[in-house]
Amino acid sequence: MAGTALSSKEELGAGTAEEPHVPRKRTMSAATRRRVVARLSAWYGERCWYCGGAFDDSAHRRTIDHVVPRSRGGANALTNLRLACSSCNSAKGCDESFAGAGENRT
């Protein structure tokens, strides 16, 4: 557009529905991830923290969830991590109202 200066974000369509989701690069090595999963499993059991469901290879694939999301200042400390199925982790997103959901599960 002649005479109009657009930022690079506007030119690339950042923030639009057409922009594809780019997953964040994992910052945890495979060995560290195995140790974290083992520790969380020992503490909280081998079930989703939120729904209590068993993990499998489909919608209930095991993920590591930040109780307080990193985007909201949450840390990578073990006290802020829980095992969650991919369904619950996706549904939670950055919603902190999920934070205590698993506290009372049996």
N, CA, C and O atoms as CSV, one atom per row, in Angstrom:
chain,resi,resn,atom,element,x,y,z
A,1,MET,N,N,0.853,-1.176,0.000
A,1,MET,CA,C,0.000,0.000,0.000
A,1,MET,C,C,0.882,1.216,0.000
A,1,MET,O,O,1.649,1.434,0.938
A,2,ALA,N,N,0.786,1.993,-1.015
A,2,ALA,CA,C,1.620,3.182,-1.176
A,2,ALA,C,C,1.259,4.229,-0.143
A,2,ALA,O,O,0.083,4.498,0.102
A,3,GLY,N,N,2.285,4.821,0.461
A,3,GLY,CA,C,2.090,5.914,1.405
A,3,GLY,C,C,1.704,5.464,2.801
A,3,GLY,O,O,1.594,6.302,3.697
A,4,THR,N,N,1.496,4.188,3.018
A,4,THR,CA,C,1.124,3.706,4.334
A,4,THR,C,C,2.218,2.784,4.843
A,4,THR,O,O,2.566,1.792,4.202
A,5,ALA,N,N,2.755,3.130,6.006
A,5,ALA,CA,C,3.801,2.301,6.600
A,5,ALA,C,C,3.147,1.261,7.499
A,5,ALA,O,O,2.421,1.605,8.432
A,6,LEU,N,N,3.401,0.015,7.220
A,6,LEU,CA,C,2.874,-1.058,8.039
A,6,LEU,C,C,4.007,-1.695,8.818
A,6,LEU,O,O,5.133,-1.814,8.335
A,7,SER,N,N,3.684,-2.098,10.023
A,7,SER,CA,C,4.707,-2.815,10.795
A,7,SER,C,C,4.867,-4.200,10.200
A,7,SER,O,O,4.010,-4.668,9.450
A,8,SER,N,N,5.968,-4.853,10.537
A,8,SER,CA,C,6.197,-6.193,10.002
A,8,SER,C,C,5.111,-7.148,10.474
A,8,SER,O,O,4.755,-8.073,9.744
A,9,LYS,N,N,4.570,-6.947,11.684
A,9,LYS,CA,C,3.497,-7.806,12.172
A,9,LYS,C,C,2.244,-7.632,11.319
A,9,LYS,O,O,1.578,-8.611,10.984
A,10,GLU,N,N,1.927,-6.397,10.971
A,10,GLU,CA,C,0.742,-6.154,10.139
A,10,GLU,C,C,0.938,-6.738,8.749
A,10,GLU,O,O,0.008,-7.303,8.173
A,11,GLU,N,N,2.133,-6.606,8.214
A,11,GLU,CA,C,2.408,-7.126,6.884
A,11,GLU,C,C,2.297,-8.643,6.843
A,11,GLU,O,O,1.868,-9.212,5.839
A,12,LEU,N,N,2.681,-9.293,7.928
A,12,LEU,CA,C,2.653,-10.747,7.968
A,12,LEU,C,C,1.313,-11.292,8.447
A,12,LEU,O,O,1.094,-12.504,8.438
A,13,GLY,N,N,0.417,-10.402,8.865
A,13,GLY,CA,C,-0.885,-10.847,9.333
A,13,GLY,C,C,-0.860,-11.436,10.724
A,13,GLY,O,O,-1.697,-12.276,11.053
A,14,ALA,N,N,0.084,-11.012,11.550
A,14,ALA,CA,C,0.180,-11.544,12.902
A,14,ALA,C,C,-1.080,-11.221,13.678
A,14,ALA,O,O,-1.609,-10.113,13.586
A,15,GLY,N,N,-1.554,-12.175,14.431
A,15,GLY,CA,C,-2.728,-11.969,15.243
A,15,GLY,C,C,-4.032,-12.209,14.499
A,15,GLY,O,O,-5.106,-11.960,15.047
A,16,THR,N,N,-3.961,-12.677,13.290
A,16,THR,CA,C,-5.170,-12.931,12.520
A,16,THR,C,C,-5.529,-14.405,12.604
A,16,THR,O,O,-4.736,-15.236,13.046
A,17,ALA,N,N,-6.741,-14.705,12.170
A,17,ALA,CA,C,-7.190,-16.095,12.186
A,17,ALA,C,C,-6.388,-16.945,11.217
A,17,ALA,O,O,-6.307,-18.163,11.381
A,18,GLU,N,N,-5.791,-16.317,10.204
A,18,GLU,CA,C,-5.026,-17.064,9.208
A,18,GLU,C,C,-3.647,-17.465,9.702
A,18,GLU,O,O,-3.009,-18.335,9.109
A,19,GLU,N,N,-3.184,-16.853,10.765
A,19,GLU,CA,C,-1.837,-17.132,11.269
A,19,GLU,C,C,-1.795,-18.512,11.912
A,19,GLU,O,O,-2.583,-18.786,12.818
A,20,PRO,N,N,-0.906,-19.380,11.474
A,20,PRO,CA,C,-0.837,-20.723,12.059
A,20,PRO,C,C,-0.216,-20.683,13.448
A,20,PRO,O,O,0.592,-19.808,13.760
A,21,HIS,N,N,-0.608,-21.641,14.269
A,21,HIS,CA,C,-0.026,-21.775,15.603
A,21,HIS,C,C,1.379,-22.350,15.466
A,21,HIS,O,O,1.588,-23.356,14.787
A,22,VAL,N,N,2.324,-21.709,16.108
A,22,VAL,CA,C,3.708,-22.191,16.088
A,22,VAL,C,C,4.029,-22.674,17.495
A,22,VAL,O,O,4.132,-21.862,18.415
A,23,PRO,N,N,4.188,-23.989,17.680
A,23,PRO,CA,C,4.468,-24.493,19.019
A,23,PRO,C,C,5.816,-24.016,19.525
A,23,PRO,O,O,6.770,-23.850,18.765
A,24,ARG,N,N,5.863,-23.800,20.840
A,24,ARG,CA,C,7.112,-23.394,21.465
A,24,ARG,C,C,8.099,-24.543,21.467
A,24,ARG,O,O,7.718,-25.704,21.613
A,25,LYS,N,N,9.353,-24.214,21.307
A,25,LYS,CA,C,10.397,-25.227,21.355
A,25,LYS,C,C,10.509,-25.742,22.785
A,25,LYS,O,O,10.508,-24.963,23.738
A,26,ARG,N,N,10.606,-27.046,22.924
A,26,ARG,CA,C,10.780,-27.626,24.256
A,26,ARG,C,C,12.146,-27.238,24.789
A,26,ARG,O,O,13.153,-27.295,24.083
A,27,THR,N,N,12.152,-26.843,26.046
A,27,THR,CA,C,13.413,-26.428,26.656
A,27,THR,C,C,13.961,-27.495,27.591
A,27,THR,O,O,14.996,-27.289,28.225
A,28,MET,N,N,13.283,-28.630,27.686
A,28,MET,CA,C,13.673,-29.685,28.600
A,28,MET,C,C,14.232,-30.855,27.799
A,28,MET,O,O,13.620,-31.295,26.826
A,29,SER,N,N,15.380,-31.351,28.202
A,29,SER,CA,C,15.956,-32.509,27.507
A,29,SER,C,C,15.088,-33.739,27.786
A,29,SER,O,O,14.310,-33.754,28.741
A,30,ALA,N,N,15.225,-34.753,26.961
A,30,ALA,CA,C,14.452,-35.981,27.136
A,30,ALA,C,C,14.749,-36.631,28.488
A,30,ALA,O,O,13.846,-37.146,29.147
A,31,ALA,N,N,16.004,-36.604,28.891
A,31,ALA,CA,C,16.380,-37.207,30.172
A,31,ALA,C,C,15.756,-36.441,31.343
A,31,ALA,O,O,15.253,-37.049,32.288
A,32,THR,N,N,15.789,-35.139,31.277
A,32,THR,CA,C,15.189,-34.321,32.334
A,32,THR,C,C,13.685,-34.536,32.366
A,32,THR,O,O,13.091,-34.646,33.439
A,33,ARG,N,N,13.065,-34.597,31.186
A,33,ARG,CA,C,11.620,-34.824,31.104
A,33,ARG,C,C,11.254,-36.164,31.765
A,33,ARG,O,O,10.267,-36.236,32.497
A,34,ARG,N,N,12.031,-37.217,31.518
A,34,ARG,CA,C,11.766,-38.517,32.136
A,34,ARG,C,C,11.865,-38.429,33.663
A,34,ARG,O,O,11.049,-39.013,34.376
A,35,ARG,N,N,12.864,-37.700,34.159
A,35,ARG,CA,C,13.015,-37.544,35.615
A,35,ARG,C,C,11.846,-36.759,36.206
A,35,ARG,O,O,11.341,-37.108,37.273
A,36,VAL,N,N,11.418,-35.709,35.524
A,36,VAL,CA,C,10.287,-34.900,36.003
A,36,VAL,C,C,9.018,-35.746,36.024
A,36,VAL,O,O,8.279,-35.725,37.008
A,37,VAL,N,N,8.756,-36.492,34.946
A,37,VAL,CA,C,7.567,-37.349,34.886
A,37,VAL,C,C,7.615,-38.396,35.995
A,37,VAL,O,O,6.596,-38.655,36.636
A,38,ALA,N,N,8.768,-38.996,36.232
A,38,ALA,CA,C,8.904,-40.005,37.290
A,38,ALA,C,C,8.608,-39.390,38.653
A,38,ALA,O,O,7.906,-39.994,39.464
A,39,ARG,N,N,9.133,-38.204,38.911
A,39,ARG,CA,C,8.908,-37.550,40.203
A,39,ARG,C,C,7.440,-37.175,40.378
A,39,ARG,O,O,6.865,-37.408,41.441
A,40,LEU,N,N,6.829,-36.596,39.343
A,40,LEU,CA,C,5.416,-36.212,39.433
A,40,LEU,C,C,4.520,-37.434,39.580
A,40,LEU,O,O,3.528,-37.397,40.308
A,41,SER,N,N,4.871,-38.525,38.884
A,41,SER,CA,C,4.095,-39.766,39.001
A,41,SER,C,C,4.174,-40.324,40.422
A,41,SER,O,O,3.178,-40.806,40.962
A,42,ALA,N,N,5.351,-40.257,41.017
A,42,ALA,CA,C,5.524,-40.748,42.385
A,42,ALA,C,C,4.726,-39.907,43.372
A,42,ALA,O,O,4.138,-40.446,44.310
A,43,TRP,N,N,4.699,-38.609,43.174
A,43,TRP,CA,C,3.994,-37.708,44.083
A,43,TRP,C,C,2.481,-37.766,43.912
A,43,TRP,O,O,1.745,-37.854,44.895
A,44,TYR,N,N,2.016,-37.716,42.661
A,44,TYR,CA,C,0.597,-37.508,42.398
A,44,TYR,C,C,-0.097,-38.685,41.737
A,44,TYR,O,O,-1.311,-38.644,41.537
A,45,GLY,N,N,0.637,-39.728,41.394
A,45,GLY,CA,C,0.034,-40.878,40.728
A,45,GLY,C,C,0.109,-40.754,39.214
A,45,GLY,O,O,0.480,-39.712,38.674
A,46,GLU,N,N,-0.246,-41.831,38.553
A,46,GLU,CA,C,-0.127,-41.928,37.100
A,46,GLU,C,C,-1.490,-41.660,36.449
A,46,GLU,O,O,-1.947,-42.436,35.610
A,47,ARG,N,N,-2.133,-40.554,36.847
A,47,ARG,CA,C,-3.423,-40.147,36.294
A,47,ARG,C,C,-3.413,-38.642,36.067
A,47,ARG,O,O,-2.595,-37.916,36.631
A,48,CYS,N,N,-4.344,-38.189,35.224
A,48,CYS,CA,C,-4.461,-36.754,34.969
A,48,CYS,C,C,-4.825,-36.028,36.256
A,48,CYS,O,O,-5.732,-36.453,36.972
A,49,TRP,N,N,-4.137,-34.954,36.552
A,49,TRP,CA,C,-4.367,-34.178,37.768
A,49,TRP,C,C,-5.764,-33.567,37.772
A,49,TRP,O,O,-6.357,-33.409,38.839
A,50,TYR,N,N,-6.297,-33.222,36.616
A,50,TYR,CA,C,-7.567,-32.517,36.537
A,50,TYR,C,C,-8.779,-33.432,36.446
A,50,TYR,O,O,-9.731,-33.253,37.205
A,51,CYS,N,N,-8.774,-34.409,35.539
A,51,CYS,CA,C,-9.954,-35.263,35.354
A,51,CYS,C,C,-9.808,-36.620,36.031
A,51,CYS,O,O,-10.799,-37.333,36.192
A,52,GLY,N,N,-8.598,-36.992,36.429
A,52,GLY,CA,C,-8.371,-38.273,37.085
A,52,GLY,C,C,-8.299,-39.452,36.124
A,52,GLY,O,O,-8.175,-40.600,36.552
A,53,GLY,N,N,-8.376,-39.167,34.816
A,53,GLY,CA,C,-8.349,-40.235,33.818
A,53,GLY,C,C,-6.969,-40.839,33.635
A,53,GLY,O,O,-5.948,-40.197,33.880
A,54,ALA,N,N,-6.965,-42.094,33.197
A,54,ALA,CA,C,-5.708,-42.787,32.906
A,54,ALA,C,C,-5.154,-42.277,31.584
A,54,ALA,O,O,-5.912,-41.874,30.702
A,55,PHE,N,N,-3.851,-42.292,31.448
A,55,PHE,CA,C,-3.207,-41.833,30.215
A,55,PHE,C,C,-3.218,-42.939,29.175
A,55,PHE,O,O,-3.109,-44.119,29.509
A,56,ASP,N,N,-3.350,-42.550,27.901
A,56,ASP,CA,C,-3.258,-43.496,26.791
A,56,ASP,C,C,-2.630,-42.775,25.605
A,56,ASP,O,O,-2.041,-41.707,25.775
A,57,ASP,N,N,-2.743,-43.331,24.432
A,57,ASP,CA,C,-2.079,-42.760,23.262
A,57,ASP,C,C,-2.966,-41.838,22.433
A,57,ASP,O,O,-2.545,-41.384,21.369
A,58,SER,N,N,-4.182,-41.549,22.894
A,58,SER,CA,C,-5.069,-40.707,22.085
A,58,SER,C,C,-5.280,-39.356,22.760
A,58,SER,O,O,-4.317,-38.629,23.003
A,59,ALA,N,N,-6.518,-39.016,23.062
A,59,ALA,CA,C,-6.834,-37.717,23.649
A,59,ALA,C,C,-6.320,-37.590,25.080
A,59,ALA,O,O,-6.220,-36.482,25.607
A,60,HIS,N,N,-5.997,-38.706,25.704
A,60,HIS,CA,C,-5.516,-38.659,27.086
A,60,HIS,C,C,-4.016,-38.929,27.158
A,60,HIS,O,O,-3.528,-39.588,28.077
A,61,ARG,N,N,-3.302,-38.407,26.173
A,61,ARG,CA,C,-1.844,-38.521,26.151
A,61,ARG,C,C,-1.275,-37.688,27.310
A,61,ARG,O,O,-1.764,-36.592,27.583
A,62,ARG,N,N,-0.260,-38.200,27.980
A,62,ARG,CA,C,0.326,-37.519,29.139
A,62,ARG,C,C,1.106,-36.283,28.705
A,62,ARG,O,O,1.921,-36.342,27.784
A,63,THR,N,N,0.849,-35.171,29.373
A,63,THR,CA,C,1.608,-33.945,29.166
A,63,THR,C,C,2.018,-33.399,30.529
A,63,THR,O,O,1.460,-33.781,31.558
A,64,ILE,N,N,2.985,-32.515,30.522
A,64,ILE,CA,C,3.375,-31.819,31.747
A,64,ILE,C,C,2.718,-30.447,31.698
A,64,ILE,O,O,2.915,-29.690,30.748
A,65,ASP,N,N,1.939,-30.131,32.722
A,65,ASP,CA,C,1.193,-28.877,32.778
A,65,ASP,C,C,1.761,-27.966,33.852
A,65,ASP,O,O,2.175,-28.423,34.917
A,66,HIS,N,N,1.777,-26.677,33.562
A,66,HIS,CA,C,2.134,-25.668,34.564
A,66,HIS,C,C,0.843,-25.230,35.246
A,66,HIS,O,O,-0.061,-24.736,34.572
A,67,VAL,N,N,0.731,-25.395,36.561
A,67,VAL,CA,C,-0.468,-24.994,37.290
A,67,VAL,C,C,-0.695,-23.499,37.084
A,67,VAL,O,O,-1.775,-23.082,36.664
A,68,VAL,N,N,0.313,-22.703,37.378
A,68,VAL,CA,C,0.283,-21.278,37.028
A,68,VAL,C,C,1.065,-21.177,35.721
A,68,VAL,O,O,2.273,-21.410,35.702
A,69,PRO,N,N,0.381,-20.828,34.623
A,69,PRO,CA,C,1.038,-20.828,33.312
A,69,PRO,C,C,2.287,-19.952,33.274
A,69,PRO,O,O,2.368,-18.932,33.958
A,70,ARG,N,N,3.247,-20.366,32.472
A,70,ARG,CA,C,4.474,-19.575,32.320
A,70,ARG,C,C,4.162,-18.183,31.807
A,70,ARG,O,O,4.844,-17.223,32.164
A,71,SER,N,N,3.138,-18.063,30.971
A,71,SER,CA,C,2.769,-16.756,30.436
A,71,SER,C,C,2.223,-15.831,31.514
A,71,SER,O,O,2.126,-14.622,31.304
A,72,ARG,N,N,1.866,-16.391,32.670
A,72,ARG,CA,C,1.360,-15.598,33.789
A,72,ARG,C,C,2.361,-15.548,34.935
A,72,ARG,O,O,2.005,-15.222,36.067
A,73,GLY,N,N,3.615,-15.873,34.636
A,73,GLY,CA,C,4.662,-15.775,35.647
A,73,GLY,C,C,4.952,-17.070,36.381
A,73,GLY,O,O,5.741,-17.071,37.326
A,74,GLY,N,N,4.337,-18.171,35.974
A,74,GLY,CA,C,4.573,-19.460,36.621
A,74,GLY,C,C,5.981,-19.964,36.356
A,74,GLY,O,O,6.574,-19.687,35.313
A,75,ALA,N,N,6.497,-20.700,37.310
A,75,ALA,CA,C,7.869,-21.208,37.220
A,75,ALA,C,C,7.892,-22.635,36.682
A,75,ALA,O,O,6.858,-23.297,36.594
A,76,ASN,N,N,9.081,-23.092,36.326
A,76,ASN,CA,C,9.286,-24.475,35.918
A,76,ASN,C,C,9.592,-25.362,37.111
A,76,ASN,O,O,10.070,-26.482,36.934
A,77,ALA,N,N,9.330,-24.892,38.312
A,77,ALA,CA,C,9.598,-25.661,39.528
A,77,ALA,C,C,8.646,-26.846,39.624
A,77,ALA,O,O,7.506,-26.767,39.167
A,78,LEU,N,N,9.106,-27.936,40.212
A,78,LEU,CA,C,8.263,-29.124,40.368
A,78,LEU,C,C,6.964,-28.814,41.097
A,78,LEU,O,O,5.944,-29.448,40.828
A,79,THR,N,N,6.979,-27.856,42.010
A,79,THR,CA,C,5.764,-27.502,42.750
A,79,THR,C,C,4.720,-26.838,41.864
A,79,THR,O,O,3.559,-26.740,42.263
A,80,ASN,N,N,5.096,-26.382,40.677
A,80,ASN,CA,C,4.161,-25.755,39.748
A,80,ASN,C,C,3.822,-26.675,38.573
A,80,ASN,O,O,3.124,-26.259,37.648
A,81,LEU,N,N,4.304,-27.912,38.600
A,81,LEU,CA,C,4.070,-28.835,37.485
A,81,LEU,C,C,3.165,-29.973,37.919
A,81,LEU,O,O,3.245,-30.444,39.054
A,82,ARG,N,N,2.299,-30.415,37.007
A,82,ARG,CA,C,1.434,-31.567,37.227
A,82,ARG,C,C,1.364,-32.369,35.937
A,82,ARG,O,O,1.597,-31.825,34.858
A,83,LEU,N,N,1.048,-33.652,36.033
A,83,LEU,CA,C,0.785,-34.462,34.861
A,83,LEU,C,C,-0.683,-34.262,34.503
A,83,LEU,O,O,-1.562,-34.366,35.359
A,84,ALA,N,N,-0.936,-33.976,33.236
A,84,ALA,CA,C,-2.305,-33.758,32.770
A,84,ALA,C,C,-2.473,-34.424,31.415
A,84,ALA,O,O,-1.528,-34.505,30.631
A,85,CYS,N,N,-3.687,-34.902,31.145
A,85,CYS,CA,C,-3.938,-35.451,29.809
A,85,CYS,C,C,-3.974,-34.287,28.828
A,85,CYS,O,O,-4.247,-33.150,29.211
A,86,SER,N,N,-3.701,-34.575,27.581
A,86,SER,CA,C,-3.647,-33.512,26.575
A,86,SER,C,C,-4.987,-32.792,26.443
A,86,SER,O,O,-5.013,-31.601,26.135
A,87,SER,N,N,-6.105,-33.495,26.672
A,87,SER,CA,C,-7.425,-32.858,26.598
A,87,SER,C,C,-7.572,-31.779,27.662
A,87,SER,O,O,-7.966,-30.653,27.360
A,88,CYS,N,N,-7.259,-32.120,28.900
A,88,CYS,CA,C,-7.385,-31.146,29.993
A,88,CYS,C,C,-6.380,-30.011,29.838
A,88,CYS,O,O,-6.715,-28.850,30.072
A,89,ASN,N,N,-5.150,-30.339,29.446
A,89,ASN,CA,C,-4.123,-29.316,29.283
A,89,ASN,C,C,-4.533,-28.329,28.199
A,89,ASN,O,O,-4.330,-27.125,28.355
A,90,SER,N,N,-5.106,-28.819,27.103
A,90,SER,CA,C,-5.557,-27.934,26.035
A,90,SER,C,C,-6.753,-27.107,26.481
A,90,SER,O,O,-6.836,-25.917,26.178
A,91,ALA,N,N,-7.677,-27.730,27.198
A,91,ALA,CA,C,-8.859,-27.013,27.662
A,91,ALA,C,C,-8.486,-25.931,28.667
A,91,ALA,O,O,-9.097,-24.863,28.691
A,92,LYS,N,N,-7.492,-26.206,29.487
A,92,LYS,CA,C,-7.056,-25.250,30.499
A,92,LYS,C,C,-6.422,-24.032,29.855
A,92,LYS,O,O,-6.728,-22.900,30.228
A,93,GLY,N,N,-5.541,-24.254,28.890
A,93,GLY,CA,C,-4.842,-23.123,28.278
A,93,GLY,C,C,-4.138,-22.297,29.333
A,93,GLY,O,O,-3.358,-22.831,30.121
A,94,CYS,N,N,-4.404,-20.993,29.358
A,94,CYS,CA,C,-3.807,-20.084,30.345
A,94,CYS,C,C,-4.800,-19.727,31.442
A,94,CYS,O,O,-4.613,-18.735,32.147
A,95,ASP,N,N,-5.851,-20.520,31.594
A,95,ASP,CA,C,-6.901,-20.247,32.569
A,95,ASP,C,C,-6.459,-20.738,33.944
A,95,ASP,O,O,-6.360,-21.944,34.174
A,96,GLU,N,N,-6.197,-19.819,34.843
A,96,GLU,CA,C,-5.738,-20.206,36.175
A,96,GLU,C,C,-6.861,-20.720,37.055
A,96,GLU,O,O,-6.588,-21.228,38.143
A,97,SER,N,N,-8.123,-20.610,36.629
A,97,SER,CA,C,-9.214,-21.116,37.449
A,97,SER,C,C,-9.153,-22.636,37.556
A,97,SER,O,O,-9.800,-23.217,38.429
A,98,PHE,N,N,-8.386,-23.291,36.682
A,98,PHE,CA,C,-8.165,-24.729,36.763
A,98,PHE,C,C,-7.178,-25.068,37.881
A,98,PHE,O,O,-7.057,-26.234,38.257
A,99,ALA,N,N,-6.479,-24.080,38.415
A,99,ALA,CA,C,-5.319,-24.306,39.277
A,99,ALA,C,C,-5.567,-25.300,40.409
A,99,ALA,O,O,-4.707,-26.145,40.661
A,100,GLY,N,N,-6.682,-25.238,41.086
A,100,GLY,CA,C,-6.912,-26.146,42.206
A,100,GLY,C,C,-7.824,-27.297,41.863
A,100,GLY,O,O,-8.265,-28.014,42.761
A,101,ALA,N,N,-8.118,-27.495,40.609
A,101,ALA,CA,C,-9.097,-28.491,40.199
A,101,ALA,C,C,-8.756,-29.886,40.679
A,101,ALA,O,O,-9.654,-30.649,41.036
A,102,GLY,N,N,-7.497,-30.232,40.695
A,102,GLY,CA,C,-7.123,-31.581,41.087
A,102,GLY,C,C,-6.867,-31.754,42.569
A,102,GLY,O,O,-6.624,-32.872,43.022
A,103,GLU,N,N,-6.914,-30.692,43.325
A,103,GLU,CA,C,-6.586,-30.745,44.744
A,103,GLU,C,C,-7.454,-31.741,45.505
A,103,GLU,O,O,-6.971,-32.383,46.438
A,104,ASN,N,N,-8.735,-31.887,45.126
A,104,ASN,CA,C,-9.645,-32.725,45.892
A,104,ASN,C,C,-9.936,-34.060,45.238
A,104,ASN,O,O,-10.808,-34.793,45.703
A,105,ARG,N,N,-9.228,-34.392,44.174
A,105,ARG,CA,C,-9.536,-35.652,43.503
A,105,ARG,C,C,-9.035,-36.825,44.331
A,105,ARG,O,O,-8.092,-36.697,45.111
A,106,THR,N,N,-9.672,-37.951,44.150
A,106,THR,CA,C,-9.285,-39.138,44.935
A,106,THR,C,C,-8.553,-40.117,44.077
A,106,THR,O,O,-8.148,-41.176,44.557
